[in-house]
Amino acid sequence: MFCFHSRHMPRIIEWYLLIRPEKISWLRFIFEGYDGLAVLSTLSPSQGLVRVQTLDCHFLETMHLLEAMAKDLTPFYVDNSHDMPALLIP
């Protein structure tokens, strides 16, 4: 994917996510299916720490995709008795 509609040189935007470690390969596979949308780098496989890089013109599309998958990726759950997030990863 390229930024054909952009009037400026695209910039790379990167951010870090903490996801379920067993979902790292799955998320990389999803990004690869969206040829050029984003690149996923694993920083700590045991903790599920990853870096996402995308071009600024693809940022919103990447965020919408991540939002749609958030429930499957998150290492947190909400304890409904206290409404407090808790970490699933030991």
C-alpha positions in Angstrom: 0.0 0.0 0.0 1.2 3.4 -0.9 -0.1 6.9 0.0 -1.3 8.0 -3.4 -3.6 10.6 -2.1 -1.0 12.3 0.2 0.5 15.6 -0.8 3.5 15.2 1.5 6.2 12.5 2.0 4.6 9.9 4.2 6.0 9.6 7.7 6.4 6.4 9.7 4.3 6.2 12.9 5.2 3.6 15.5 3.7 2.6 18.8 3.9 -0.2 21.2 1.2 -2.7 22.3 1.0 -5.3 25.0 -1.0 -8.2 23.6 -1.5 -11.9 24.5 1.7 -13.6 23.6 -0.1 -16.4 21.8 -1.7 -13.9 19.4 1.6 -12.3 18.1 1.9 -14.6 15.1 -1.8 -14.3 14.4 -1.6 -10.5 14.4 1.5 -10.5 12.1 -0.4 -12.8 9.7 -3.3 -10.4 9.7 -1.1 -7.4 8.9 0.7 -9.3 6.2 -2.7 -10.0 4.6 -3.2 -6.2 4.3 -0.1 -5.9 2.1 1.8 -2.9 3.3 -0.7 -1.7 5.9 1.6 -2.1 9.0 4.7 -4.0 10.2 4.7 -5.8 13.5 8.0 -6.4 15.4 8.1 -8.6 18.4 10.1 -7.0 21.3 9.3 -9.5 24.1 7.6 -12.7 23.0 7.0 -13.9 26.6 5.3 -10.7 27.6 3.5 -10.0 24.4 5.3 -6.7 23.8 5.2 -5.7 20.1 5.9 -2.6 18.0 3.6 -1.5 15.2 4.8 0.7 12.4 2.7 2.2 9.7 2.6 5.2 7.4 0.7 8.2 8.6 -1.8 7.9 5.7 -2.6 4.3 6.9 -2.8 5.1 10.7 -6.6 5.3 10.9 -7.1 2.2 8.9 -4.6 0.4 11.1 -6.2 1.6 14.3 -9.7 0.6 13.1 -8.4 -2.9 12.4 -6.8 -3.1 15.8 -10.0 -1.9 17.4 -11.9 -4.6 15.7 -9.5 -7.3 17.1 -8.9 -5.7 20.5 -11.1 -8.2 22.4 -9.0 -11.1 21.0 -5.6 -9.3 21.5 -5.9 -7.8 25.0 -4.0 -9.4 27.8 -6.5 -7.8 30.2 -9.9 -8.6 31.4 -12.4 -6.6 33.5 -13.3 -8.1 36.8 -17.0 -7.2 36.8 -17.3 -7.4 40.6 -14.8 -4.5 40.9 -14.7 -3.1 37.4 -11.0 -3.2 37.6 -8.8 -4.4 34.7 -6.5 -7.4 35.6 -3.6 -8.7 33.7 -4.0 -12.2 32.2 -0.3 -12.7 31.6 1.5 -14.0 34.7 
